[in-house]
Amino acid sequence: MKERAYAKINLCLDVKGRTEDGYHELSMIMVPLDFYDVLELVPAEEITMRTNRGYLPVNEKNTVVKAIHLLQERYGFRNGFACHLTKHIPTQAGLGGGSADAAAAIRMIDRMMGLHMTAEEMIALGREVGSDVPFCIVNRPALVEGTGEMITPFVNRCRFDILLVKPGRGVSTAAAFQAVDAGEPVHPDCAAMQRALEEDDYPGVIRSLGNSLEAVSEELVSEIGTVKKKIMDFGFDGVLMSGSGSTVFGITRDRETLNNARNALRAQGYFVRSTHILNNGI
């Protein structure tokens, strides 16, 4: 069985503070993209993992393997799986690639093993793998709150093109969150972003772009700022870093702008991908 594992971006990310147990309380507008890894699972005697990227772990550090072990423990089955992951989403990029892979594994094993998990059960198990896994299980435009487990999907009615550009270096999520604690982050209005998407208010989308982690991640990887300026110079309407970085995305409704930037920045050696939101309900 094969399944696509879709990347995400954060159109708005507000780090509101810390919870009593030390986690970060967040408010985010997250959207899935038409850009994905492909995960294949085949029943086998034990769990094995192959990928098309030699740098990826194939043990418990891989989110797919971790998710399968959690499912075995929770539901008491011993079945193994031969896993093959065709990886396209870059790592340490703020695009949720590892989380998407784990979410795909949970959805597939639920069907293959006849577990009949509820959405709530999938989300609870996914949260044990990583904070973005619950969103990737839902895989719809959503307001995401708490520590990533409170997900309120909504209908996105606003269409635009997105250009993803990743610098050579990635950003450690842990390092970014540790740095934001020491500063005074911006607090973008995620409710305004949700309204703009629901009401097809493209100027409102551009006005509401914001990320509490952008400034600190740029201090960790200065090339983020360089990439932002390069994208802006091509005339995109909005530019923002996704998640904890290091991927920067540009938003436009002009295909010539998109194509010119994609070709030029790819020629400069960056990871570049043009895409769009996976829309629902329109």
N, C-alpha and C positions, 0 to 999 in steps of 0.2 A: 504494500500500500504506500502511495506517495501523497504528500501534502505540501502545499506552499506555506512558508513561514514569512509573513509580511513584516517589513520594516515599519518604523513609526518615526514621526517627528513631534516635538513639542512646539506648538504655535504660541503657547503661553506657559510659563513655568514660574510659580511664585513659591519661594521657600518662606513659609510663614513663621517658622520657629522650630523648637525642639519639643518633643513629647516628654513625659515624665520618665519613660524608659529609655530615653536617649536617641530615639529615632527622629528624623526630620518630618515635620508636618508640612504637607505640600498641597497646593492647588494648581492643577495643570489642565490645559486643553491639549489632548493628544489625538492624533489622527493616523490611521494606517495608510501606507503608501503602496502604490502598484510597483513594488520592488521587493524581491523576495529570495530567500534561500529555498532549496527543495530538500525535504527529508523523506527518505524511504525506509520503511521498517518491514522486515521479513521475519516471521516466526523462526526461532532457532533454539538450540539447547541452552545457550548462554548469551549474555549481553556482549556484543562486539561493536566496535565503532570504527568506521572509515570516513575520511573526508578528502576533499580535493585540495585542502590547504594543510601543508606539513606542519605549520606552527600551531595548529589547534590541538588541545589536549584530547585524548581519546579514553580518559579514565573518568573518575568521579568529578573531576574539575570541569568536565564538559556538561553543560546544562541538560542536554538530552539524557545522558547516562544518569545524572542526578535525579531527573524527573522519573525515569523508569524505576530506579531503586526505591524512591518514595512510594510509587504506585504499588510495587511488590509488597512493601511493608504494610501499606494501608489496607490493601485488598487481599493479601494472603496468597497470591499466585506465584509460582516459581518459573513460569514461562520466560524464556529469553528472547532476544530479538537481535538480528543482524541489522545494524543501523548504518545507513550511508547518507552523509550530509553533503550536498553540493552547495558550497558557501559562496554567496555573492555579496552579502552585506558585510562591510568592513567591521573590524573589532575596535573597541575603545573609540567609538565614533558618535555616541549619542543617538544611535538609530535602533537600539533594542534588538540587535541581531540574535544574541544568545538567548534572550527572553522569548523571542518569536520562535526559535527552534524548540525550546522547552514546551511552549504552549502547543505547538504542532504535535509534539510527541504525546502530550496528555490527551489531546483530542483524538488522535489516532488509536491509542491504546484503549481508550474508553470504548471506541467502536469495535476494535478487534477482539477485545476480551469480554464484550457485552456487560460492561460495568454499570451502564445507565447512570452515570454521574450527573448530578444537577449542576447548573452553572455555578451555584454557590460552592459546591464541593470542589469543582475544578479551580475556582478562584482561590479557595483556601489552600489547596495543595500547591497551586502555582506560586503563591506568596512565599512558601517555604523554599522555593528554588531561587526566586529573585523578585524585587519589588515591581518590575515592569511586566512580569509574566501574567498577572491577572488582566491587565489591559490587553495584552496580546491574545489571550484566550477569547475575550469579548470581540476584539478586532473590528470595532466600529468607532467613529468619532465620538469622543466622550469627555466629560468633565471627570477628572480623576483627583480624588482627595484623600486625606489621611496620610498613610504611608504607602499609598498605591493600591489599597484594597477596596476603596469606595469608588465605584464606577457608575456614572450616570450617562448612558448613551444618549445622543441626540441626532437629529437629521441635519446633515450639512447640505445647504443649498447653494453654496458659493463655489464656483469652479475657477481654477487658475492653474498655471503650470509652476512646477517647482524644480529648481536646479540644486542638486546636492554636490558639495565640493568639500573633500576632506584633505586637510594638510597631511604631511608625512607622519607627524607624531600624533599619537592618541592622547587622551586624558583619562587618568584614573578617576573613576567616580568617587571613590573614597577620599582622594586628595582634594577634589573640587568641593565636596561637602565640608571637609575639615576647614578649608580656607574660607568658605562663606560664613562660617561661625565667627570668624575673627573680624569680619567687616560689617558694613551696613549695606546689605543688598537692596536693589530696587525691588519694588513689589508691584508688578504689572497687574492689570485688571482682567482676570481670566473670565469673569462673568460677561464683560464687554466683548471679549473675543467670541464667546459662545453665541451671544446675540447676533453678532455680525455674520457668523457662519450660517446660523439658522435663517437669517433674514436676507441672505444674498447681498450683504453690504460690504462690497470689496474694499472701499476706502476705510471702512471700520475695521476690517481685518488688518490692514496695513497699520493703522493707528494703534491697534491693540497688541501688536507683537512685543514680546518682552520675556526676559529670562534672568532670574535672580543669580544664576550661576555663570553668566557670560563673562562678566568682568574678572572674576577670580580664575576662571579657566583660561582666559586670555593671558593672565599673568603667568600661569603655568606653561602655556604653549603660545608664545607670542605670534606665531604664524597664523593663529586664528584671526587676529586683527588684520593681518596682511591680506588674507583671503576675503574677509568682509569687504575691505576697500576695493579689491579687484572686482568682486561681484557688483558692488554699487556703481563702479565706474562704467559698467556695461549698461546701466540704466534700469536696473530692476527696481520695482516699486517698494519692496521691503526686503531686508536681509537680517537674519538672526542665526545664532548658534542653536543647535538642537540638544536638549538634555544637558549633560555635563560636557559635551563636546567629544571630539574636536570638529565634527562636521558642521559646516555653515550652509544654510540654504537661502536661496533667493526666490522671490515670488514675482511672477509677471503674468500678464495676459497677452503679451506680444511674442509671437513665435520667433520672429527674427532676432529679437534680443536674446531669447533662450538659446537659439541655435548658435549665434555668434559667440556667446559666452562659453557654451559647452565645448565647442571646437577649440577655442583659444586656450581655455584653462586645461583641457585634456592635453593639448600640445605642450603645456608647461610642466607636465608630469604629475598633476594632481589626480586623485580618484574623483571622477565626475560622473554623475548620472542624472538624466532628466526624467521626471516622473510627475505624478499627480496623486491627489487623495483618492482612496477607494471610497467612492460616494455611495450613500445608501438612501433609498427613499425618493430619489428624483430621477 
